[in-house]
């Protein structure tokens, strides 16, 4: 089963110009990473966003989709920090599922199901060779309180703590408790452009390295100048030189 990742961002149903704000924050974040908007043919990194429901948005990044946790965390922290919101980053590989909680620009907690499905590089420090963390397993009940900012209305921390301790696979029970949309089990590749699987209208942003764009522009300016200089040089050569070179 292919890996996937996404961010479920909760802004609140009354947030004005939510889509425009998300696009602005993502563009500013990419600019800080040395990336700038470009056309599809030049893209090195692509991000898609779609609206899941009132106040709930899904963000898909082709870089994070390859289980680049740093890329997932970077977007999660930036979006929640700039928009003063809460979000859940979802990553999956095989039967494994990882939830990352972001609130106000910080990574607050991590919850993992079937951790043995993930590599140690993805899980990071604190996990043993069998893919488990005694600190995380023992602290599930007490840590459930951290997820309160992304609990669905009417759901309780106790219900969430019971779900954390259930040992189930998949996300079905957690989608009933947390602000996770139908796309929580999907990744970038699952959302087609221009009328996606989950959204009738996704917005796609393309980015490439800023230096690369500037280099291409410099080359376009340099090449005509080089040809002009070569033509002028040929006109200025002595006739005897041109004869021997003919």
N, C-alpha and C positions, 0 to 999 in steps of 0.2 A: 504493500500500500504506500502511495506517495506521501511525502511529508507536506505539511501545510501550516500556515500561520495567518492570523488576522488580529485586528484590534476592534473590540466592541466599545465604542465611545458613547457615553451618556452625557448629553448637554442639557437636557430638560426640554419639555415640549414648547416652552415659551421663549426659547432663545431666538433672538432676531438674527436674520441673515446667517444662520448656522453653517450652511454649506460654504458661503463665501469666507467665513472665518476659518473653517477647517482648511480650505485651499490655501489661504494666506499663510497660516501657520506652517503647513507642510512645505510650501515654497521657501519660506524664510529658513526653515530647518535645513533643507537641502542646500541652500545658499551657504549656510555655515559649514556644511560638509564639503564645500568646493564644487557643488553641482548647480547647474543652471537649467532653466526650461529650454527644451529643444523640440525638434520634430521627431516623429516616431522612428524614422529611419536612422537617427543618430542616438537613440536612447540607450543609456547604460543602466538606468534604473527607472522603473515605472511604478506608479502608485495609483490605485483606483479607490474611489470612495462611493458609497451608496447609502441611501436612507433605509433603515430597517423598520422604523415606526416613529411614533411621536417621541422626539428627543433622543432616539437611538440611531447611531450611525456605525457603519462598518468600514474599516480601512484595510486595504490589501496592498502589500508591498512585495514585489517579486524577489527582492533581496531577502526579506524576512521569511518568505515562503520556502526558501532553501534551509530553513532552520538556523539562520544567522540571528542568534538571540540578541547580540549587540544591536543589530538593526531594529529588531522588534522593540527592545527596551528604549532605544533612542527616540523612536517615533512616539511610543507610549508616554515617556516622560515629557517630551516636548508638547504634545497635544494637551495633556492634562495640566501641565504647568502654565501654559499660555492661556488656556481657556478656563482654568480653575474648575476642572471637572474630574470625574472618575472614569476609569476604563479598565477593561479586562483584556489582556493579551492572551490569545489561545494558540497553542502550538500542538501539532499532532504528528506522530510517527508510528506506523503500525497500529497496535492497540493502545499505545501510550498517549496520554493527554496531559498537557501542562497548562495551568492557568497562572497568569502573572497579573497582579493587582497594582494598578497605577492610580495614585491620588495626588492631585496638586503638584505634579512634576516629580514625584518620588515613586520608586518601586517599594510597595509596602509589604507584599507577601507573595509566596509562590506555593501552589498546590499541584501535586503530581499524582496521576493515576497510571498504574502499570509502568513504573519508572524504569524497569528493566528493558523496556522497548527503546529507550533513549541511550545515546552514547554518553560517556562520562564528560566529554567536552561540552555537550549541550546542557547537561544537568549542572555542571560547574562544581565548585568546592562543596564539601560537606556530605558527599554521597560515597558509599563504599562500593566495592567491586560487584556486589549483588544488585546494585541499583536502588538502594534504600537509604533513608536517613532516619536514624532513631530519634533525633531531635524533632524532625518534622512530624513523624508518625505519632510521637507522644504528645505533641502540642497541637493536634488538630482541633480539639474542642476549644481550647483557650484562644487559639488564633482565629477562629471563625468570626469573632467580634470585629476583626480588622476589615472584613468584607461588607460591613454594614452599609457603606456608601453606595454599593452596587447591588444591594438586595432589592428584589421586586417588592412593590407596595403590598403590605399584608402578610409578607413572609417574615419569619423570625430567625434570629441568630441560632437558636436551638435547633431548628429544622436544618439549617445549613451545617451545623456541626455534626448532626446525625448523618447527613449525606456525605460529609468528608470522611466519616469513619465507616461508611458502608462497605467500602472495598469494591464498589461496582466499576464497570468499565463504561466508556462512552461518556456523553455529556447530557443525556436526556433528563435525568433528575436535577442536574445543576441548572439547566436551562429553565426549569420551572421555578427555581429559587433566585437565580441571579439575573441581572439585566443582560441576557445573551439572546441575540436574535437567531433566526433560522440559519444564518450564514456562519454561525460559530464553528461549525464543523467543516468549513470549506476554506479554500485558499485562493491565492491570486489567479491560478490557472483555471479555477472553477467559475470565475466571473467573466463572462465574455463581454467584449467591448461593444457598445452600441445596442444595449438590450440584453442584459446579462441573465444568468440563470436565476438569480434571486431579486434582481432589481430591474425595473423597466427602463431605467436610464442611469447608467453609471457615468461618473466623470473620471477621466483618465489624465494623469499628468506624466509627462516624459522629461527626464533629466539626463544630462551628460556632463562630463568634466568641463569646468569653465575654461581651463587652459587649452583644452582640445578645440573648443569653439574659437578662442582667440587665435590659435595657431592656424586653423583653417582660414580665418579671415585674413591673417597676415600673409598666408600663402597666396590667396587670391589677389591681394594687393601687390605682392612681390613679383609674381609671374609676369603680369603685363609689363611691369617696369623692367624686368630682365630682358624681355623680348624687345622692348623699345631701345634699351641700351645696346643690345646686340646689333640691331638694325642701324643705329647711329654709328656704331663702331665700324660696320662694314662700309658705310658711306665715306668714313674718314680715312680708310686705309689707302695707301698709295696704290696707283694703278699697277705698278710693277709687282707689288705683293699679290694683288688680286689675280694677275696673270699667272704667276707661278702656282697659285692655289687652285686655279681653274681645273 
